[in-house]
Amino acid sequence: MTLEFVPTGKLLAEIQKRMDTMVFVGTANRTADEDAMFFACCGPFHGCLGMIELGRLMVIANEGDE
């Protein structure tokens, strides 16, 4: 089974079962004028906040790369 055929909710529920702390941020272009943004997290507040900061630093560190 490929991930293309797994509904987002089912995929995130499975990841949440496997991880102690998890943060997911996603967006989907629905139309040329509308985007759908999605945020999901599980775990202690301080852990999720730390993961968001870590993700921010990782994006900054790879600023010039695709």
PDB file of N, CA, C, O and CB in Angstrom:
ATOM      1  N   MET A   1       0.840  -1.177   0.000  1.00  0.00           N
ATOM      2  CA  MET A   1       0.000   0.000   0.000  1.00  0.00           C
ATOM      3  C   MET A   1       0.888   1.243   0.000  1.00  0.00           C
ATOM      4  O   MET A   1       1.830   1.345   0.786  1.00  0.00           O
ATOM      5  CB  MET A   1      -0.957  -0.004   1.218  1.00  0.00           C
ATOM      6  N   THR A   2       0.580   2.178  -0.882  1.00  0.00           N
ATOM      7  CA  THR A   2       1.337   3.427  -0.911  1.00  0.00           C
ATOM      8  C   THR A   2       0.631   4.475  -0.057  1.00  0.00           C
ATOM      9  O   THR A   2      -0.568   4.374   0.204  1.00  0.00           O
ATOM     10  CB  THR A   2       1.511   3.936  -2.366  1.00  0.00           C
ATOM     11  N   LEU A   3       1.373   5.458   0.364  1.00  0.00           N
ATOM     12  CA  LEU A   3       0.812   6.503   1.216  1.00  0.00           C
ATOM     13  C   LEU A   3      -0.202   7.369   0.493  1.00  0.00           C
ATOM     14  O   LEU A   3      -0.995   8.055   1.138  1.00  0.00           O
ATOM     15  CB  LEU A   3       1.912   7.370   1.758  1.00  0.00           C
ATOM     16  N   GLU A   4      -0.195   7.353  -0.833  1.00  0.00           N
ATOM     17  CA  GLU A   4      -1.149   8.163  -1.597  1.00  0.00           C
ATOM     18  C   GLU A   4      -2.580   7.752  -1.327  1.00  0.00           C
ATOM     19  O   GLU A   4      -3.490   8.567  -1.482  1.00  0.00           O
ATOM     20  CB  GLU A   4      -0.862   8.059  -3.081  1.00  0.00           C
ATOM     21  N   PHE A   5      -2.806   6.509  -0.927  1.00  0.00           N
ATOM     22  CA  PHE A   5      -4.151   5.994  -0.737  1.00  0.00           C
ATOM     23  C   PHE A   5      -4.556   5.917   0.730  1.00  0.00           C
ATOM     24  O   PHE A   5      -5.611   5.370   1.053  1.00  0.00           O
ATOM     25  CB  PHE A   5      -4.264   4.638  -1.362  1.00  0.00           C
ATOM     26  N   VAL A   6      -3.731   6.459   1.620  1.00  0.00           N
ATOM     27  CA  VAL A   6      -4.034   6.461   3.052  1.00  0.00           C
ATOM     28  C   VAL A   6      -4.633   7.820   3.401  1.00  0.00           C
ATOM     29  O   VAL A   6      -3.986   8.845   3.186  1.00  0.00           O
ATOM     30  CB  VAL A   6      -2.747   6.167   3.917  1.00  0.00           C
ATOM     31  N   PRO A   7      -5.856   7.855   3.935  1.00  0.00           N
ATOM     32  CA  PRO A   7      -6.446   9.147   4.319  1.00  0.00           C
ATOM     33  C   PRO A   7      -5.583   9.859   5.359  1.00  0.00           C
ATOM     34  O   PRO A   7      -4.976   9.211   6.212  1.00  0.00           O
ATOM     35  CB  PRO A   7      -7.872   8.946   4.870  1.00  0.00           C
ATOM     36  N   THR A   8      -5.526  11.179   5.291  1.00  0.00           N
ATOM     37  CA  THR A   8      -4.680  11.970   6.184  1.00  0.00           C
ATOM     38  C   THR A   8      -4.968  11.666   7.646  1.00  0.00           C
ATOM     39  O   THR A   8      -4.041  11.468   8.431  1.00  0.00           O
ATOM     40  CB  THR A   8      -4.875  13.454   5.917  1.00  0.00           C
ATOM     41  N   GLY A   9      -6.237  11.628   8.017  1.00  0.00           N
ATOM     42  CA  GLY A   9      -6.593  11.364   9.412  1.00  0.00           C
ATOM     43  C   GLY A   9      -6.090  10.022   9.909  1.00  0.00           C
ATOM     44  O   GLY A   9      -5.611   9.914  11.037  1.00  0.00           O
ATOM     45  N   LYS A  10      -6.195   9.006   9.078  1.00  0.00           N
ATOM     46  CA  LYS A  10      -5.725   7.665   9.450  1.00  0.00           C
ATOM     47  C   LYS A  10      -4.195   7.639   9.565  1.00  0.00           C
ATOM     48  O   LYS A  10      -3.649   7.011  10.472  1.00  0.00           O
ATOM     49  CB  LYS A  10      -6.201   6.616   8.411  1.00  0.00           C
ATOM     50  N   LEU A  11      -3.522   8.311   8.662  1.00  0.00           N
ATOM     51  CA  LEU A  11      -2.063   8.379   8.687  1.00  0.00           C
ATOM     52  C   LEU A  11      -1.569   9.076   9.951  1.00  0.00           C
ATOM     53  O   LEU A  11      -0.661   8.584  10.620  1.00  0.00           O
ATOM     54  CB  LEU A  11      -1.542   9.109   7.445  1.00  0.00           C
ATOM     55  N   LEU A  12      -2.173  10.232  10.280  1.00  0.00           N
ATOM     56  CA  LEU A  12      -1.761  10.963  11.476  1.00  0.00           C
ATOM     57  C   LEU A  12      -2.076  10.185  12.748  1.00  0.00           C
ATOM     58  O   LEU A  12      -1.293  10.220  13.697  1.00  0.00           O
ATOM     59  CB  LEU A  12      -2.440  12.325  11.520  1.00  0.00           C
ATOM     60  N   ALA A  13      -3.203   9.487  12.787  1.00  0.00           N
ATOM     61  CA  ALA A  13      -3.544   8.671  13.961  1.00  0.00           C
ATOM     62  C   ALA A  13      -2.501   7.576  14.175  1.00  0.00           C
ATOM     63  O   ALA A  13      -2.129   7.289  15.313  1.00  0.00           O
ATOM     64  CB  ALA A  13      -4.950   8.043  13.799  1.00  0.00           C
ATOM     65  N   GLU A  14      -2.033   6.970  13.102  1.00  0.00           N
ATOM     66  CA  GLU A  14      -1.006   5.920  13.210  1.00  0.00           C
ATOM     67  C   GLU A  14       0.323   6.505  13.676  1.00  0.00           C
ATOM     68  O   GLU A  14       0.996   5.906  14.515  1.00  0.00           O
ATOM     69  CB  GLU A  14      -0.819   5.201  11.856  1.00  0.00           C
ATOM     70  N   ILE A  15       0.709   7.652  13.153  1.00  0.00           N
ATOM     71  CA  ILE A  15       1.959   8.291  13.579  1.00  0.00           C
ATOM     72  C   ILE A  15       1.874   8.666  15.057  1.00  0.00           C
ATOM     73  O   ILE A  15       2.846   8.495  15.792  1.00  0.00           O
ATOM     74  CB  ILE A  15       2.259   9.549  12.715  1.00  0.00           C
ATOM     75  N   GLN A  16       0.725   9.174  15.500  1.00  0.00           N
ATOM     76  CA  GLN A  16       0.563   9.560  16.901  1.00  0.00           C
ATOM     77  C   GLN A  16       0.699   8.361  17.823  1.00  0.00           C
ATOM     78  O   GLN A  16       1.166   8.507  18.953  1.00  0.00           O
ATOM     79  CB  GLN A  16      -0.788  10.231  17.115  1.00  0.00           C
ATOM     80  N   LYS A  17       0.302   7.182  17.369  1.00  0.00           N
ATOM     81  CA  LYS A  17       0.454   5.972  18.180  1.00  0.00           C
ATOM     82  C   LYS A  17       1.923   5.602  18.359  1.00  0.00           C
ATOM     83  O   LYS A  17       2.299   5.040  19.387  1.00  0.00           O
ATOM     84  CB  LYS A  17      -0.302   4.806  17.541  1.00  0.00           C
ATOM     85  N   ARG A  18       2.753   5.914  17.368  1.00  0.00           N
ATOM     86  CA  ARG A  18       4.156   5.486  17.366  1.00  0.00           C
ATOM     87  C   ARG A  18       5.104   6.491  18.000  1.00  0.00           C
ATOM     88  O   ARG A  18       6.212   6.125  18.393  1.00  0.00           O
ATOM     89  CB  ARG A  18       4.596   5.219  15.963  1.00  0.00           C
ATOM     90  N   MET A  19       4.697   7.742  18.108  1.00  0.00           N
ATOM     91  CA  MET A  19       5.583   8.801  18.598  1.00  0.00           C
ATOM     92  C   MET A  19       5.106   9.319  19.950  1.00  0.00           C
ATOM     93  O   MET A  19       3.904   9.398  20.206  1.00  0.00           O
ATOM     94  CB  MET A  19       5.658   9.958  17.583  1.00  0.00           C
ATOM     95  N   ASP A  20       6.056   9.669  20.809  1.00  0.00           N
ATOM     96  CA  ASP A  20       5.707  10.289  22.088  1.00  0.00           C
ATOM     97  C   ASP A  20       5.285  11.742  21.893  1.00  0.00           C
ATOM     98  O   ASP A  20       4.356  12.222  22.542  1.00  0.00           O
ATOM     99  CB  ASP A  20       6.890  10.209  23.064  1.00  0.00           C
ATOM    100  N   THR A  21       5.969  12.427  21.005  1.00  0.00           N
ATOM    101  CA  THR A  21       5.658  13.816  20.682  1.00  0.00           C
ATOM    102  C   THR A  21       5.700  13.960  19.178  1.00  0.00           C
ATOM    103  O   THR A  21       6.627  13.472  18.532  1.00  0.00           O
ATOM    104  CB  THR A  21       6.649  14.807  21.372  1.00  0.00           C
ATOM    105  N   MET A  22       4.697  14.632  18.606  1.00  0.00           N
ATOM    106  CA  MET A  22       4.608  14.750  17.157  1.00  0.00           C
ATOM    107  C   MET A  22       3.970  16.085  16.810  1.00  0.00           C
ATOM    108  O   MET A  22       3.018  16.515  17.461  1.00  0.00           O
ATOM    109  CB  MET A  22       3.798  13.574  16.547  1.00  0.00           C
ATOM    110  N   VAL A  23       4.500  16.741  15.780  1.00  0.00           N
ATOM    111  CA  VAL A  23       3.915  17.972  15.244  1.00  0.00           C
ATOM    112  C   VAL A  23       3.827  17.815  13.741  1.00  0.00           C
ATOM    113  O   VAL A  23       4.798  17.422  13.095  1.00  0.00           O
ATOM    114  CB  VAL A  23       4.758  19.242  15.635  1.00  0.00           C
ATOM    115  N   PHE A  24       2.671  18.119  13.183  1.00  0.00           N
ATOM    116  CA  PHE A  24       2.466  18.052  11.738  1.00  0.00           C
ATOM    117  C   PHE A  24       1.864  19.377  11.287  1.00  0.00           C
ATOM    118  O   PHE A  24       0.870  19.841  11.845  1.00  0.00           O
ATOM    119  CB  PHE A  24       1.542  16.845  11.342  1.00  0.00           C
ATOM    120  N   VAL A  25       2.472  19.978  10.276  1.00  0.00           N
ATOM    121  CA  VAL A  25       1.929  21.190   9.664  1.00  0.00           C
ATOM    122  C   VAL A  25       1.899  20.927   8.170  1.00  0.00           C
ATOM    123  O   VAL A  25       2.910  20.553   7.575  1.00  0.00           O
ATOM    124  CB  VAL A  25       2.786  22.483  10.020  1.00  0.00           C
ATOM    125  N   GLY A  26       0.744  21.122   7.574  1.00  0.00           N
ATOM    126  CA  GLY A  26       0.633  20.865   6.145  1.00  0.00           C
ATOM    127  C   GLY A  26      -0.296  21.852   5.477  1.00  0.00           C
ATOM    128  O   GLY A  26      -1.093  22.524   6.132  1.00  0.00           O
ATOM    129  N   THR A  27      -0.184  21.928   4.173  1.00  0.00           N
ATOM    130  CA  THR A  27      -1.077  22.764   3.380  1.00  0.00           C
ATOM    131  C   THR A  27      -1.375  22.059   2.071  1.00  0.00           C
ATOM    132  O   THR A  27      -0.541  21.328   1.537  1.00  0.00           O
ATOM    133  CB  THR A  27      -0.458  24.164   3.124  1.00  0.00           C
ATOM    134  N   ALA A  28      -2.561  22.285   1.567  1.00  0.00           N
ATOM    135  CA  ALA A  28      -2.957  21.723   0.277  1.00  0.00           C
ATOM    136  C   ALA A  28      -3.583  22.841  -0.544  1.00  0.00           C
ATOM    137  O   ALA A  28      -4.429  23.584  -0.047  1.00  0.00           O
ATOM    138  CB  ALA A  28      -3.954  20.517   0.452  1.00  0.00           C
ATOM    139  N   ASN A  29      -3.172  22.959  -1.786  1.00  0.00           N
ATOM    140  CA  ASN A  29      -3.749  23.961  -2.686  1.00  0.00           C
ATOM    141  C   ASN A  29      -5.061  23.411  -3.230  1.00  0.00           C
ATOM    142  O   ASN A  29      -5.061  22.544  -4.105  1.00  0.00           O
ATOM    143  CB  ASN A  29      -2.760  24.322  -3.853  1.00  0.00           C
ATOM    144  N   ARG A  30      -6.165  23.909  -2.719  1.00  0.00           N
ATOM    145  CA  ARG A  30      -7.480  23.434  -3.180  1.00  0.00           C
ATOM    146  C   ARG A  30      -7.846  24.053  -4.517  1.00  0.00           C
ATOM    147  O   ARG A  30      -8.279  23.359  -5.437  1.00  0.00           O
ATOM    148  CB  ARG A  30      -8.565  23.755  -2.144  1.00  0.00           C
ATOM    149  N   THR A  31      -7.673  25.347  -4.617  1.00  0.00           N
ATOM    150  CA  THR A  31      -7.922  26.061  -5.874  1.00  0.00           C
ATOM    151  C   THR A  31      -6.830  27.108  -6.020  1.00  0.00           C
ATOM    152  O   THR A  31      -5.954  27.224  -5.163  1.00  0.00           O
ATOM    153  CB  THR A  31      -9.360  26.722  -5.903  1.00  0.00           C
ATOM    154  N   ALA A  32      -6.884  27.864  -7.101  1.00  0.00           N
ATOM    155  CA  ALA A  32      -5.893  28.930  -7.303  1.00  0.00           C
ATOM    156  C   ALA A  32      -6.030  30.022  -6.246  1.00  0.00           C
ATOM    157  O   ALA A  32      -5.077  30.758  -5.987  1.00  0.00           O
ATOM    158  CB  ALA A  32      -6.043  29.540  -8.705  1.00  0.00           C
ATOM    159  N   ASP A  33      -7.212  30.131  -5.632  1.00  0.00           N
ATOM    160  CA  ASP A  33      -7.462  31.186  -4.651  1.00  0.00           C
ATOM    161  C   ASP A  33      -7.580  30.688  -3.220  1.00  0.00           C
ATOM    162  O   ASP A  33      -7.706  31.501  -2.304  1.00  0.00           O
ATOM    163  CB  ASP A  33      -8.705  31.913  -5.012  1.00  0.00           C
ATOM    164  N   GLU A  34      -7.543  29.379  -2.995  1.00  0.00           N
ATOM    165  CA  GLU A  34      -7.795  28.843  -1.663  1.00  0.00           C
ATOM    166  C   GLU A  34      -6.811  27.728  -1.310  1.00  0.00           C
ATOM    167  O   GLU A  34      -6.585  26.807  -2.095  1.00  0.00           O
ATOM    168  CB  GLU A  34      -9.224  28.326  -1.568  1.00  0.00           C
ATOM    169  N   ASP A  35      -6.233  27.831  -0.113  1.00  0.00           N
ATOM    170  CA  ASP A  35      -5.361  26.796   0.434  1.00  0.00           C
ATOM    171  C   ASP A  35      -6.015  26.244   1.696  1.00  0.00           C
ATOM    172  O   ASP A  35      -6.720  26.962   2.405  1.00  0.00           O
ATOM    173  CB  ASP A  35      -3.927  27.356   0.738  1.00  0.00           C
ATOM    174  N   ALA A  36      -5.779  24.980   1.966  1.00  0.00           N
ATOM    175  CA  ALA A  36      -6.233  24.371   3.212  1.00  0.00           C
ATOM    176  C   ALA A  36      -5.003  24.142   4.071  1.00  0.00           C
ATOM    177  O   ALA A  36      -4.065  23.467   3.649  1.00  0.00           O
ATOM    178  CB  ALA A  36      -7.017  23.029   2.959  1.00  0.00           C
ATOM    179  N   MET A  37      -5.002  24.699   5.269  1.00  0.00           N
ATOM    180  CA  MET A  37      -3.874  24.536   6.178  1.00  0.00           C
ATOM    181  C   MET A  37      -4.303  23.596   7.291  1.00  0.00           C
ATOM    182  O   MET A  37      -5.452  23.622   7.734  1.00  0.00           O
ATOM    183  CB  MET A  37      -3.394  25.910   6.752  1.00  0.00           C
ATOM    184  N   PHE A  38      -3.364  22.763   7.739  1.00  0.00           N
ATOM    185  CA  PHE A  38      -3.677  21.753   8.735  1.00  0.00           C
ATOM    186  C   PHE A  38      -2.557  21.692   9.760  1.00  0.00           C
ATOM    187  O   PHE A  38      -1.378  21.720   9.405  1.00  0.00           O
ATOM    188  CB  PHE A  38      -3.892  20.377   8.076  1.00  0.00           C
ATOM    189  N   PHE A  39      -2.926  21.610  11.023  1.00  0.00           N
ATOM    190  CA  PHE A  39      -1.956  21.496  12.107  1.00  0.00           C
ATOM    191  C   PHE A  39      -2.441  20.414  13.062  1.00  0.00           C
ATOM    192  O   PHE A  39      -3.605  20.404  13.463  1.00  0.00           O
ATOM    193  CB  PHE A  39      -1.762  22.862  12.851  1.00  0.00           C
ATOM    194  N   ALA A  40      -1.551  19.514  13.418  1.00  0.00           N
ATOM    195  CA  ALA A  40      -1.874  18.472  14.399  1.00  0.00           C
ATOM    196  C   ALA A  40      -0.660  18.255  15.278  1.00  0.00           C
ATOM    197  O   ALA A  40       0.478  18.314  14.811  1.00  0.00           O
ATOM    198  CB  ALA A  40      -2.303  17.138  13.703  1.00  0.00           C
ATOM    199  N   CYS A  41      -0.906  18.004  16.551  1.00  0.00           N
ATOM    200  CA  CYS A  41       0.198  17.717  17.458  1.00  0.00           C
ATOM    201  C   CYS A  41      -0.286  16.786  18.555  1.00  0.00           C
ATOM    202  O   CYS A  41      -1.479  16.721  18.852  1.00  0.00           O
ATOM    203  CB  CYS A  41       0.778  19.019  18.059  1.00  0.00           C
ATOM    204  N   CYS A  42       0.645  16.072  19.148  1.00  0.00           N
ATOM    205  CA  CYS A  42       0.347  15.259  20.320  1.00  0.00           C
ATOM    206  C   CYS A  42       1.591  15.236  21.188  1.00  0.00           C
ATOM    207  O   CYS A  42       2.712  15.339  20.690  1.00  0.00           O
ATOM    208  CB  CYS A  42      -0.099  13.812  19.923  1.00  0.00           C
ATOM    209  N   GLY A  43       1.387  15.100  22.469  1.00  0.00           N
ATOM    210  CA  GLY A  43       2.498  15.099  23.408  1.00  0.00           C
ATOM    211  C   GLY A  43       2.423  16.299  24.326  1.00  0.00           C
ATOM    212  O   GLY A  43       1.511  17.118  24.208  1.00  0.00           O
ATOM    213  N   PRO A  44       3.373  16.412  25.238  1.00  0.00           N
ATOM    214  CA  PRO A  44       3.360  17.541  26.167  1.00  0.00           C
ATOM    215  C   PRO A  44       3.605  18.862  25.437  1.00  0.00           C
ATOM    216  O   PRO A  44       4.325  18.916  24.440  1.00  0.00           O
ATOM    217  CB  PRO A  44       4.416  17.341  27.260  1.00  0.00           C
ATOM    218  N   PHE A  45       2.990  19.922  25.957  1.00  0.00           N
ATOM    219  CA  PHE A  45       3.087  21.243  25.328  1.00  0.00           C
ATOM    220  C   PHE A  45       4.536  21.657  25.096  1.00  0.00           C
ATOM    221  O   PHE A  45       4.883  22.106  24.004  1.00  0.00           O
ATOM    222  CB  PHE A  45       2.387  22.287  26.188  1.00  0.00           C
ATOM    223  N   HIS A  46       5.390  21.508  26.121  1.00  0.00           N
ATOM    224  CA  HIS A  46       6.784  21.940  25.978  1.00  0.00           C
ATOM    225  C   HIS A  46       7.511  21.116  24.910  1.00  0.00           C
ATOM    226  O   HIS A  46       8.395  21.638  24.231  1.00  0.00           O
ATOM    227  CB  HIS A  46       7.520  21.824  27.326  1.00  0.00           C
ATOM    228  N   GLY A  47       7.156  19.846  24.755  1.00  0.00           N
ATOM    229  CA  GLY A  47       7.769  19.013  23.727  1.00  0.00           C
ATOM    230  C   GLY A  47       7.362  19.448  22.332  1.00  0.00           C
ATOM    231  O   GLY A  47       8.197  19.508  21.429  1.00  0.00           O
ATOM    232  N   CYS A  48       6.076  19.754  22.150  1.00  0.00           N
ATOM    233  CA  CYS A  48       5.593  20.217  20.841  1.00  0.00           C
ATOM    234  C   CYS A  48       6.209  21.564  20.483  1.00  0.00           C
ATOM    235  O   CYS A  48       6.616  21.788  19.343  1.00  0.00           O
ATOM    236  CB  CYS A  48       4.054  20.323  20.837  1.00  0.00           C
ATOM    237  N   LEU A  49       6.274  22.459  21.467  1.00  0.00           N
ATOM    238  CA  LEU A  49       6.876  23.765  21.225  1.00  0.00           C
ATOM    239  C   LEU A  49       8.349  23.625  20.842  1.00  0.00           C
ATOM    240  O   LEU A  49       8.829  24.323  19.949  1.00  0.00           O
ATOM    241  CB  LEU A  49       6.732  24.655  22.465  1.00  0.00           C
ATOM    242  N   GLY A  50       9.063  22.726  21.516  1.00  0.00           N
ATOM    243  CA  GLY A  50      10.463  22.475  21.177  1.00  0.00           C
ATOM    244  C   GLY A  50      10.625  21.913  19.779  1.00  0.00           C
ATOM    245  O   GLY A  50      11.571  22.264  19.073  1.00  0.00           O
ATOM    246  N   MET A  51       9.709  21.039  19.371  1.00  0.00           N
ATOM    247  CA  MET A  51       9.793  20.473  18.020  1.00  0.00           C
ATOM    248  C   MET A  51       9.527  21.532  16.954  1.00  0.00           C
ATOM    249  O   MET A  51      10.147  21.515  15.891  1.00  0.00           O
ATOM    250  CB  MET A  51       8.798  19.317  17.864  1.00  0.00           C
ATOM    251  N   ILE A  52       8.609  22.448  17.236  1.00  0.00           N
ATOM    252  CA  ILE A  52       8.339  23.535  16.294  1.00  0.00           C
ATOM    253  C   ILE A  52       9.584  24.415  16.143  1.00  0.00           C
ATOM    254  O   ILE A  52       9.944  24.802  15.032  1.00  0.00           O
ATOM    255  CB  ILE A  52       7.125  24.384  16.767  1.00  0.00           C
ATOM    256  N   GLU A  53      10.234  24.727  17.261  1.00  0.00           N
ATOM    257  CA  GLU A  53      11.472  25.528  17.215  1.00  0.00           C
ATOM    258  C   GLU A  53      12.573  24.778  16.468  1.00  0.00           C
ATOM    259  O   GLU A  53      13.305  25.376  15.680  1.00  0.00           O
ATOM    260  CB  GLU A  53      11.948  25.881  18.647  1.00  0.00           C
ATOM    261  N   LEU A  54      12.691  23.487  16.707  1.00  0.00           N
ATOM    262  CA  LEU A  54      13.684  22.677  15.992  1.00  0.00           C
ATOM    263  C   LEU A  54      13.417  22.693  14.495  1.00  0.00           C
ATOM    264  O   LEU A  54      14.347  22.833  13.701  1.00  0.00           O
ATOM    265  CB  LEU A  54      13.678  21.231  16.512  1.00  0.00           C
ATOM    266  N   GLY A  55      12.157  22.551  14.103  1.00  0.00           N
ATOM    267  CA  GLY A  55      11.803  22.611  12.684  1.00  0.00           C
ATOM    268  C   GLY A  55      12.147  23.956  12.069  1.00  0.00           C
ATOM    269  O   GLY A  55      12.632  24.025  10.940  1.00  0.00           O
ATOM    270  N   ARG A  56      11.894  25.035  12.821  1.00  0.00           N
ATOM    271  CA  ARG A  56      12.227  26.378  12.338  1.00  0.00           C
ATOM    272  C   ARG A  56      13.726  26.505  12.096  1.00  0.00           C
ATOM    273  O   ARG A  56      14.151  27.042  11.073  1.00  0.00           O
ATOM    274  CB  ARG A  56      11.759  27.446  13.342  1.00  0.00           C
ATOM    275  N   LEU A  57      14.528  26.011  13.039  1.00  0.00           N
ATOM    276  CA  LEU A  57      15.981  26.079  12.890  1.00  0.00           C
ATOM    277  C   LEU A  57      16.470  25.222  11.720  1.00  0.00           C
ATOM    278  O   LEU A  57      17.414  25.596  11.024  1.00  0.00           O
ATOM    279  CB  LEU A  57      16.663  25.632  14.184  1.00  0.00           C
ATOM    280  N   MET A  58      15.830  24.082  11.508  1.00  0.00           N
ATOM    281  CA  MET A  58      16.223  23.222  10.387  1.00  0.00           C
ATOM    282  C   MET A  58      15.918  23.894   9.050  1.00  0.00           C
ATOM    283  O   MET A  58      16.701  23.781   8.107  1.00  0.00           O
ATOM    284  CB  MET A  58      15.501  21.864  10.471  1.00  0.00           C
ATOM    285  N   VAL A  59      14.793  24.588   8.963  1.00  0.00           N
ATOM    286  CA  VAL A  59      14.449  25.305   7.727  1.00  0.00           C
ATOM    287  C   VAL A  59      15.455  26.427   7.477  1.00  0.00           C
ATOM    288  O   VAL A  59      15.908  26.617   6.348  1.00  0.00           O
ATOM    289  CB  VAL A  59      13.007  25.879   7.805  1.00  0.00           C
ATOM    290  N   ILE A  60      15.802  27.168   8.527  1.00  0.00           N
ATOM    291  CA  ILE A  60      16.770  28.268   8.392  1.00  0.00           C
ATOM    292  C   ILE A  60      18.138  27.717   7.974  1.00  0.00           C
ATOM    293  O   ILE A  60      18.816  28.323   7.144  1.00  0.00           O
ATOM    294  CB  ILE A  60      16.892  29.063   9.730  1.00  0.00           C
ATOM    295  N   ALA A  61      18.544  26.588   8.534  1.00  0.00           N
ATOM    296  CA  ALA A  61      19.850  26.003   8.217  1.00  0.00           C
ATOM    297  C   ALA A  61      19.933  25.565   6.758  1.00  0.00           C
ATOM    298  O   ALA A  61      21.020  25.548   6.181  1.00  0.00           O
ATOM    299  CB  ALA A  61      20.131  24.812   9.131  1.00  0.00           C
ATOM    300  N   ASN A  62      18.814  25.215   6.162  1.00  0.00           N
ATOM    301  CA  ASN A  62      18.789  24.774   4.752  1.00  0.00           C
ATOM    302  C   ASN A  62      18.193  25.834   3.851  1.00  0.00           C
ATOM    303  O   ASN A  62      17.578  25.507   2.837  1.00  0.00           O
ATOM    304  CB  ASN A  62      17.994  23.473   4.607  1.00  0.00           C
ATOM    305  N   GLU A  63      18.363  27.083   4.199  1.00  0.00           N
ATOM    306  CA  GLU A  63      17.717  28.188   3.496  1.00  0.00           C
ATOM    307  C   GLU A  63      18.011  28.206   2.005  1.00  0.00           C
ATOM    308  O   GLU A  63      17.106  28.473   1.214  1.00  0.00           O
ATOM    309  CB  GLU A  63      18.145  29.488   4.100  1.00  0.00           C
ATOM    310  N   GLY A  64      19.239  27.932   1.594  1.00  0.00           N
ATOM    311  CA  GLY A  64      19.591  28.000   0.180  1.00  0.00           C
ATOM    312  C   GLY A  64      19.307  26.725  -0.594  1.00  0.00           C
ATOM    313  O   GLY A  64      19.370  26.733  -1.823  1.00  0.00           O
ATOM    314  N   ASP A  65      19.003  25.645   0.077  1.00  0.00           N
ATOM    315  CA  ASP A  65      18.774  24.367  -0.607  1.00  0.00           C
ATOM    316  C   ASP A  65      17.302  24.176  -0.936  1.00  0.00           C
ATOM    317  O   ASP A  65      16.423  24.707  -0.258  1.00  0.00           O
ATOM    318  CB  ASP A  65      19.271  23.200   0.253  1.00  0.00           C
ATOM    319  N   GLU A  66      17.053  23.413  -1.981  1.00  0.00           N
ATOM    320  CA  GLU A  66      15.665  23.084  -2.343  1.00  0.00           C
ATOM    321  C   GLU A  66      15.173  21.950  -1.490  1.00  0.00           C
ATOM    322  O   GLU A  66      14.029  21.520  -1.635  1.00  0.00           O
ATOM    323  CB  GLU A  66      15.545  22.716  -3.832  1.00  0.00           C
TER     324      GLU A  66
END
